[in-house]
Amino acid sequence: MPMLAIVYVERIYRDEPFLLTVPEGLEATIQPGCQALLSLARHKASAYVGYVWSLDAAGDGEPEGEVLDLLNGGVPVLTPVLLKLALWISDYYAALPIDCLSTAVPAPLRSVVDDVVELAGFQLESPETRIKSTGLRRSILKALATAKRLTVRQLRKRLGRKELYSAIAELERAGLVTVRKSFVETKPRTVTAWRLAAALPEEPENLLARSRRKREAFELLSSRPEQRFLAGEGGISRAVFNGLVAMGLVEKTETAAPARESLRFDEPQKKITSLGKHQQIALDALGEALRQKRFQTFLLHGVTGSGKTLVYIELLRRVLAEGKTAIVLVPEISLTPQTAARFRHYFGDDIQIMHSAMSDREKYDAWQRLRQGKARIALGARSTIFAPLENVGAIIVDEEHDAAYKQDRTPRYHARDTAVMRAKFENALCVLGSATPSFESYRNALEGKYALLELPERVDNARMPSIELVWMPGSQRVTPSISGALYDAIRLRLQRNEQVILLQNRRGFAGSILCFDCGHSPQCRHCNIPLVYHASDQSLRCHYCGHIEPFRQTCPACKSENLFYKSSGTERIEEELNELFPGERILRMDIDTTSTKDAHASMLTAFREKSARILLGTQMVAKGLDFPEVTLVGVLMADIGLNLPDFRASERIYSLLMQVAGRAGRSSMPGEVLLQLYNRDNELFQHVIRADYRHFFEAEMASRRELAYPPFTRLVKLECSSPSEAVAEKGALALREHLRPHLPEAFGAILGPAPAGINRIKNRYRYQLILKLTGIKLSATLLRQVQYDTLNAFRGENLVITVDVDPQHLL
């Protein structure tokens, strides 16, 4: 009987794998986790790509096709643990197994790249590895002897698909041919840059009199006339560069893209002389668990500045000393370049840093380094949980509360919970670290499911900052956004040559625009949400779909100029700061000024070197920054977001405020935090002032228990979307009817359907159902089946249903 393989196949969206025959020539090399090329009996395409789940030597069952070949030289692209983890994700998050397996494999390996094959150089000695001469191998060598170099695609046209990749891999192992990866470059080889214009107009100072930002940028370019600047370098945005081009002071040019996609931020290495008492207690507990070689999850709850990173580093040293490997997850690698720099200092070539700016070739090279054991620590954002490491000893999830760990497309896995499961499958430690843990993790720790380790004090005798509230309606203001108290505090810091971080949790010039005459507020035509005004290019933008339209300072509906700019974005606050502190350079850090590679890191470098003393930004200034001379943090609208229709709103705001407050006073200089707000009656702010996470947790949990929200229940969000609002609503109603028989009232409730908080995005209307489950788990099979049943009734009506298990927001 021929060997059979159980294979999940890409582009075939069904729950079950296929049973395929394995040709005799591949029986010795095929393994679970291999990526295979295959043909299917009842499908049109000549070949598909799939992942081998298991092998069935007995040959039980009716085959549905045949394995044609093994890709990647027959080396499994998924380790046994990754196969198991992908199937767990499929079951828990109600996603198709093939989607989860594909997610665990990096993009450069998911496509069959156009490899280039050529004869190896002449060798006197015979190859060490003798290989059996076959007709196919002789044909490959003969074709290469004539053509010298051929792509796999060209060889395939001449010799057919069957076992071609395996034959090439054998010839490469024997040293007879070389195979070179050839990637289609998706990124441009050049990038836009700006430099000082060759011929300047007369008296450029007159042109720059009205814009301090342009004047500062021009002075910087004048001091380095030969240098080409990229957007974000020196804190200069693309809009400022283009403004100088329009004045004839600067010229736009193209420059070669940097060869390496890297995080360019670096800082002097901090030497670890000794750990504090609490750090040592935490490390001893982790070290003991490591020695016992068994799975255990720890929650490392440490206040900001308590030295969690140093505990991670010391633990990783012990992991490597044991001959094991490790994974470190951070919420967004581009936002935590300081953390990445510290790990790189300590572990050098042993660490592989993964980030989204890497090209396909670099992602492939990074994957190979990890797969071959050349790097033993993988550090990166959520997808790094699928690093192809074996013998994993520890998995660390830094800032485990962060919403960025939740994937926003199918499969909608949460990297923190997936990390716990991978550690379980690897029989490894899992360390979840945070100053403001998620309620789910903290409850697990209090109930003994996780071991709780606490770091209640800052390192180096630094004190926690004092926190004060500034009630804006009752305060004197020096500008629409800045109170007199905050202005005085900033002025005092600048006099002392200290540094300031200001957080505004909203980018753009104004939140939205309101016409006083007719009441019109411009909305995105694709998403039905207010457009945000951006002064730098006089535009209105949608922050959901990216739609942009010009704004001409008049109401689009009635042409009135009597407009009100609601709230303040970072751009507007930057203008206000320039008016208040005319000689001061302001670094504005938001998605508009950091959209180019390395712009974020170059701004942080400028701030560390004190070429700027005020850093203004959105949430990205709250994460992982450690600057000892920052003694003041101001939050300009501390209560923004509290009114969102989401039960996690208070938890998110508390976490954000405590995180940004923690940027102040991280050395011997005391820190101060000023929170400007409008709603001073909300109990949340008393918890923030006391900086007492435990009391906040207990108060919020009482409310969650009463309203039956997580962690006391489990939520599943089902969303129906369609270009037609009627179809979206009818689809949601039909979905509810299919679900109702499977959810007895004693075990849960179905809320809705109702329009989503943002009911239209990218021209699709959205209706939601929320399942609240208590004491029951609806199987993935059931959730997928009710999807299929509903979709079958709406064929041809462009209805899409998405399932989100444990959603992080309900908008």
N, C-alpha and C positions, 0 to 999 in steps of 0.2 A: 504493500500500500504506500502511496506517496505521502510525504510529510505535508501536513496542513498548517497554515498560519492564520491566527485570528488578528485581523488588521482593521484599524479605524481609518477611514478614507476621507481626505480633504475634498471639498466641493460636493460631497454627498451628505445631505443633512438628514440623517436618520440616527436614532438612538443606538441601534445595535451595530456591532462590528461585522465585517465580512469574513467568511471562511474561504481561504484561497489555497490553491495547490502551490507547493514550492518545488521548483525544478531540482533535479538531482545535483546539479553543479553548485547550487547555493545552500544545500542542506547543512554543509559543514560550517558555514559562516553566518547564517542568519541567526539573530538573537532578538529577544524582547528589547524594545527601545530603538531598533533600527528604523531608518527611514527607507521606505521601499517604493520602487516604481512598479506599477501593476496594471493589469487590464481586467475589466469587469464584463461578464457575459452579456448583461442586459443594458449596458450603457453605451452611449455613442462615442465618447472620446476614446482615442487610441491608447491613452495611458493616463493614469492618475498617480498621485503621491499619497502614501499612507504611512501609518506608524504601527509597527508590529507590537501587539499587546502580549501574545503568548503563542506557543507552538504546540501542536497536537500531533504527536508521532503516530498515534493509533489510527488517525485518519477517519474519525467518526463525524459523519454529517455530509451534506451535499455541497461541494465547492461551488462558489459563485464567480470564480475567475482565477487568475494566475498571477503569482509574483513574477515580474519580468527581470528585476534586478534590484540591487541594494545600492543606495546612494551614500555619499560621504565615506567611500572606501569600506563600507560595511561596519564602520565604527558606530555603536549605538549613540544617537543624539539625545536620548533620554535615559537617565540612570534608572535602576529599579525603583528608587525612592520617588523620583520625579513622575514616573508612570503612575505610581500609587497615589501621589499627591494630586495629579491632574484628574484622576477618577474621583477623588474625594471632593474636589472643587465642583466637578460636574454634579455630584449627588447633593452636596449641601446648597449650592447656589442655583440649582435647577437649570444648568446650561448643558448644551450638547457635549458629549465627551470629546468630539473632534475639535471643537472650539477651545476646550481647555488644554488638550494636548498641543495644539498649534500655539497657544499663548505661552506655553513652557519652552518653546523653541524660538530663538531669536530670528528676526526677519531675514538676515542674510542666509540662513540655513533652510528657511521655509520655501524658498524658490530654488529651482535647479539652475544654478549659475552656469554661465557659458565658459567652462574651464578650457584652458588652452593646453594641448598635449603635444610634446615634442620628444624626439629621441634624446636619451641622456648622452653625455660626453663619452668619448672613447675611453675604455678601461682595459689595461693589460691583464689585471687579475680577473678571474671569473667572479661573478656576483656571489656573495655569501649565501644568499637565499636562492636555492635552485627551485625553479618552477616548472611545472609540467607544460610541455608545448602542446597547444591545442590549435585547431584550425582558426578560431576567432583571434587568438593572440598573435598567430603568425600573420593574419590578415591586417591587424592593427599595425604591426611593425613594418609590414610591406608598404602600407599606405603612407606611413610616416617617413619611410626611406625615400619615397618619391617626393612628398610634399614638404618635408622637414617639420612643418608645424600645422596642426589642424585643431579646430575646436571640437568639442564633444559633439556638438550639433552636426558638424560636417561628417564626422565619423559615423554618426547615427544614420545619416542619410545613405551612406555607402554600405554600412554593415548591419543595419537594423538595430532595434533596441535591446533585444534579449541578452541579458548578462553582460552587456557592453561595459557598464560602469565597473562591475566586479573584475572583468578582465583587465581594464585599465589600471585598477587599484593593485592587482597582482603584479602587473608589469612595473608599476611604480615601486612596489615593495622590493622587487628584485633588482631595482636600479637600472632598468632598461629604458624607462621613459621618465620624464618629469611632467608634473601636472601643476599648472599655475592658475590660481583663482583669478577670474576676470569679473570685476563688478561693474555694473552700469552705474556711473557716478550720478547720483540723484542731486548732489549739491553742486552749485556752480564752482568752477575752479578759480574764479575771481570774486572779489567783494568790492562794494563801493567804498571809496575813501575820499577824504577831502584834504587839500593843502592850500597854503597861501598862494594867491593869484600871482602870476608872473609879472603882470603890469597892474599896479594899484591906481585907483582914481586919486585925484588931488584931495588933500585934507580929509582922509577917511574918518577922522575923529568927529567931524560934523555929521556924517551918516550914522554914527554909533551913539550919538548923544542921548537918544531916547530909550536905548535898551542896554541895561547893564550886563545882561547875559551875553549878548552879542559882542559887547565891548571886551568882556573878560575872555571870551573864546578867541576873538581876534588877537588879543595880546598874547595868548598862549601860542597860537599858530605863528605869530610874528617872531616869537622867541625861538621857534624851531622851524625855520622856513623850509628845510629839506624833508621834514617828516611828513608822512601821510597818516592822517588820523582816521580811525574807524568810528562809527557811531557809538556813543557811550564813553569813548576814551576821554579822559580828562573831565568827565562829567558833562560832556557836551552832547546834546541830543541831535538827532537827525534833522529836526525842524530848525534848530538854531543854525546848523551848518548850511541848510538850504536857504535860510534867510540871508546869510552872508554871501552865498553864491549870487542871489538876486541883486545884492548891492555891488557886485563886481569885486569883492574883497577876497573871495575864496573860489577855488575851482574844484569841480567834482572830477574824480578820476577812478580808474579801476586798478586794483592791486591784487597780487596773488593771494589766494586764501591761505591761511596758515596751514602748514603741512600736518600738524597735529591738532586735533580738536581737544583742547585741554582746559582744565580749570586753572586759570593763571594766577589765582590768588595764592600768596605765600606769606609767611610771617616767621619771625624768629622762633626757634624751638624752645618751648618751656621745658626745663629740666625737672624731672620728678625726683625730689630729694627724699621725701617721705609722705606717706598718706596720713590723713587725719584719722582720728579715732573711729568715727562712723564709717569712713571709707574702708578702713582696714577690717572692721566687723563685716561689712558687706562683701568684701573680697574674700575673706576667710570662708564665709558661707558658700560663695560661688565656687571657690577652689575645692571645698570638701565635696560638693555635688559633682564636680568634674571628675574627681578621683573615684567616686562611686560608679561612674560610667552608666548613669541612668537618666532617663528623661525627667526633667522637672522644670516648671515655669516660675520665674521670679519676677515680682514687680518692684523695680528700684524707684522708689518715690523720693526724689531729692529736690529741695528748693532750688530755684535758679542760682547758678554760681556755686553749687555745692560739690562740684567735681565729679559728676557722673562720667564724663568722658575719660578721666584718668582711671576710674574703676574699669571701664570697658577695655582700655589699653592694657592694663595689668592682667585682666582676665584673658585677653587674646594672647598675650605672651605665654601664659600657662598652657593655653590650648595648643599653640604651635609647638611648645616644648614636649607636649604629649604626642606629637606626630599627627595631630588632627587638623582639620580645616575649619573655617568659620565664615559666617555671613553677617554683614552689618547693614541694616536698613536705616535710611534717613528719609524724611518726608519728601524733600525735593532737593536733589544734589546741587542744583545751580544756586539754591538759596542758602546752602550751608558749606560754602567753600572753606571756611575756617576749620570746620570739623574734618573735612576731607584732607586739608593740609596737615593737620595734626597726626592723623593716622598714617599719612604718607611719610612724615618725618620718622615715625617710630618703626614702620614696617617695610619701607622702601619697596623693593621688587616683589616682596611677598604679598603685596596688596594690589588688587586690580580694581580701579575705580570705574564704575559704569555710569554713563550719563547720556541724556537724550541728544546732546550736540555731536555725538560720535557719528562718523560716517559708517556706511555698511561694512567697509573693509575693516575699520577699527573695531566694530562690534564683533565681526568674525574673528579677528585676531585675539580680542579679549576673551571670547568664548573658548578658543583653542588653548590659550594660556591656562585658563581655569580647568578645562577638561584634561589637559596633559599634566596638571599638577605643578606648572611653572609658577603660578601664583596660588597662594593658599588661603587668602582672605578676599572675598568679594564685597565691595562697598558700593551701594547705590540706592536708587529709589525702589518703588514697590516691586517692579519686575525682577529685581536682583534676587528675590526669593527663589527664582528658578535657576540660579547659577548651577552649572553642571559639576559641582564639587561632590566628592565622595568622602566618606569617613568624617562627616561634619561633627565637630565637638560642641559648638556653641552658635546660637543665632541671637543677635542683638537687634532690638527694634527701638531706635532712639525716638523720642517725642511720640510715643505710641498712641497718644490721643489724637494725633493730627488727621484731619479728614482726607488729606492727600493720599493716605494709604488705601482708600476705597477706589477701586477701578470704576470709571464712569461709562464703560461700554462692556458689552458681553464678552467673556463671562465677568460679571460684576463681583469679583472676589474682594475680600478685605485682606490686605497683605499681613496685617498684625495677626489675625486669626489663622491665616494660612501658615504663617511662621511658626505658630504654636504647634500646628499639625505636622509640619515638616520636622520640627525638633522631635516630636513624638515618634515619627517614622524613622528618624535617624538615631533615636535613643540618645539625644543630645540635650544640652541646656538651652532654655529660651529665656532671655532677659528682656523685659519690657521696661523702658525707662521714661520717666516724665516728671515734671514739676506739678502738673495738673492732670493726673491720670484720667482716662475715660472711665465713666461710671461703671461700665461693664467689667473692666479690669480691676478696679478698686474693690468692687463687690466680690469678685472672685478671690481677691487676696484676703478680705475680711472673713470670708467663709472657708478659707483654708485650701481652696482649689489651687491658688498660687501662693508662693511664699513671699511675704512682704518684707522688704529691706528699706530702711529709711535713712535719708541723709538730711537731717533737720537744720544743719548749719552751713553757712558759706565757708569756703576755704580761705586761707590766709587772713583769718580774723576780720574779713569784710562783713559789714552789717547789711541787713536787708534795708532797702530804701524806705523812707517815709512816704506815705501816700495821702494826698489831699484831694478833696472834691472842689471843683469850681462850678457853682450853679450859674449858668450863663444868663438866664432871664434877670437875675438879681445882681449881676456883676457889671462893672464898668468895662467897656470894650475899647480897644485901640484900633481894631479893624473888625469887619463883620465876623471873622473867624477866631480872632485871638483876643483873649481877655487881658485886662491890665495885669492881673496876677501872673499870667504866663509870660507876658512881655517883660515884666520886671525880673522874673526868674531867668529868662534867656539872657537879658542884658547883663545880669550879675555873673553868669557863667562865662560870657565872652570877656568880661573885664578880667576874670581870673585865668583866661586862656584855657578853659575847660570845654568839653564838647556836649552837644545836645542832640537827642534823637526825638523827632516829632512823628507821631503816627496819625494818619488820616485814613480811615478804612474805606476810602473811595477815591478812585482816580478821575482824571478829567478836570475841567474847570468848574463845572457845576453839576449837581445831580441831574437836574432837568430844568426846563424853561417853562414858565407860565405866563400867558398873556393876560394882563390886567383888564384889557378891554373886552375880550371875547371869551376868556377862560381856557383857550386852547393850549394844550401841552403836546409838543410833537412826539409822535409814537413811531416805533419801528413798524414798517408796513409788513414785515415778515414775522414779527414776534409779539406784537401788541404790548410792548413795554416801553416806558419813556426813553427817548434818546438822550445821550449825555453830551453836553457841550464841551468841545475842546478848542481852547483859544489859540493854540499854536498854529493850527491850520484853518481856523474859522470853520469848523465842521461839527456836525451832529453825528454821533456814533452809537451803534447798538453794541453793548458789551456781551451779548449772547451770540449773535450770528456774525458780527463784524461789519454789518451794513453801514455805509458812510454816505452822508449827503451834505452838500454845502449849506452854510448858514449865513444869511445876509443881514443880521441884526434887526430883522423885522419878523413879525408873526407870520408863519406860512399860511394861516387861515384868513386873517383880516388885514395883514400888512401893517399893523400898528407897531410903533417903536416902544410902546409902554410895556416893557417886559420885566419879569422878576426871575432872577437866577436862583433857583432853589438849592439850598445847601452849598457846600464848598468842596471842590475836589482838590487834589494835590497841586494842580497847575495854578489854580487861583490862590491857594495859600502861599505858593512860591512867590507870586507877585506881591502879596501882602508883606511877606518877610523881606523882600527886596526893598520895599518902601520903608519898612521899620528899621532895617539894618543895611543901609545903602552900600557900605564898604565890604560887606560880608559875602563870601561865596556860599551858595546854597546847593547842596547835592540833593536832587530829587530822584527818588528811586521808586519807580512803579513800572508796570508792564510796558508802558510807552517808551520809557528811557532805558529799559534793560532788555529790549527785544532782540538785540544782536548778541552774538556769541561773546562771552567774556566781559560784556558791559557791566554786569553786576559785580564781578570780581574786581574790575578796574576801579569802580566807584568805591568799593570797600578799601582798596589799597590807598586811594586818595584820602579817605577818611582816617585810616590808620596813621598815615603820614602827616595828618593834620593840615593838609593843604585846603581842607574845608573843615569847619567846626560845627556846622549844622547839617544834619542828615534828616531829610523829610521823606516819608514814604508811606506806602500801603502796608499790608500785612507782612510783606517780605522783610521789613526792618524789625519785626518782632521775633524772628527765628534765628536762634543760634549765634547771635553776634556777641563778641566778647572784646570790648574796647575799654581799657582801664580808666581812661580819662573822661568817659561819659558820666556826668554827675546829675544830669537832668533828663527826664523823659516826660514829654507832654503828649497827651492823647486828646485830639481836638474835638471829636464827637464820640465820647466813650459809650454812649447809649445807643448809637446807631446799630440797627440789627436786632434790638430787643423786641421790636414789634413784628418781626417776621412770623408768619404762621407756621412755626416749627417748634416742637417740644424741646429740641436741643438748643434753642437760641441762647438761653441763660448759660448753659454749660460752655458753649462756644465763646461767648463774650467774656466770661470769667477767665477761661483759659487764655484768650488773646491778651487780656489786660494784665494778667499775672506774668505772661511771657514777656511782654514789652516792658513791664515794670522792672523785670529782672535784668534788663540791659543797663540799669543805672547802679552806680556805686559798687562795681565789681572788684575794686581794689581798696586801698586804705582811705580814699576820699569818699565821704558819705554821699549817698544818692537821694534824690528827691523825685517824686512822680506827681504830676498834676493831671487830674482827669477833668476835662471840661464836659459838662453834660446838661441836659435839659430836664430829665426825669430823675430828680434826686430822691423820690420816695421809694424807688424800687429797692427792695431788701438786698438785692445782689451786691450793691455798692458798699454796704456795710461789711459784707463778707470779704470784698476786695480790700477795703481799708485794713481789716484785721489780718489779711493774708492767711486765713485759716481754712485750708482746703477741707479738712474733716467736717467742720461745722456747715460749710456750704453744701458738701456732699449729703449730709444727713437731712438738711432742710429740703433740698431739691428731691431727694429720694422719697420723702414723705408725700410730696406732690405727685411724683411719678407713680407711687403705689396706689394712690387714690384714683388717678386717671387711667390706671392700667397701661402704662407705657414702659418700654424697655428701661432697665433690665428685668422687669417683672413680667413682661410679655415679649413675644417675638413678633416682629413685623415683617410682612411681605408686601411690597408695593407692586401692583400690576398696572401698567400704563398702556392705554390704547391711543394711538395717534393716527391721524389721516389728514390730507388736505381739505377734507370735508368735515365740518364740525358735527354734522348729523351722523355721519358714519362713525366718527370717533365715539360719540355718545352711545349710539346703538350697539357698537362693538363692546363697550364697557358693560352695558346692561345685559347683553347676551353672555358675557364672561361671568357676570355675577350669578346668572341662572345656572350655568354649568358648575359653578363652585358650590352653590348652596347645599346640594345633597351631601357633599363630602365634609361639611364643617358643622357638626352639632353645636347648638348654642352654648352648651356647657364647656366647650373647648375653645371658643373663640367667637369673633364677630367679623362681619364684612362691612366696612365703612365705605359709603359711596354707592355708585360712581358720582364723582364731582369733577368740575374743571380743575386742572392742576393750578398751583399758585401762579405760575406763569403759563397761561393757557394756550399760548401759541408761540412756537419757536421754529424758525426756518420754514415758515409757511405750512406748518403742520399743527393742527389742533390737538390738544392732549387732555384726555380724561383718565382719572385715576380711581383705582380701588385699593383700599388698605386692608389687609388681613391682620387682625390682632389674634395671635395664637397663644393659648395658655394650656400647657400640659399636653400638647399634641404637635407633631411635626408632619406637615403635608409632604409626601414624597415628591422627589423631583419628577418621577415618572407621571404622577398625577398632575402636577403643575404643567408639565409639557403637554399632556393629553388634553387638558381643558383649553390650552392655547390652540392646539391643532383643531379641536372641535369647533371653536369659535371662528378661527380663520377660514375653515372650510365653508362656513355659512356666508362669508364675506369675500369670496373669491372675486378678483377683478376690481375690488373697491379700494385698493391701496391702503388696507388696514395693517398696522404693525403693532404687535404686542410685545412689550418687554417686561421681564420679571426681575425684580430687585429684592433679594433676600437681605435682611438687616440693612435697610436703606439708611444713609447718613443724613438725608434731608428729605422733606416731603413737599418741596416746591415744584 
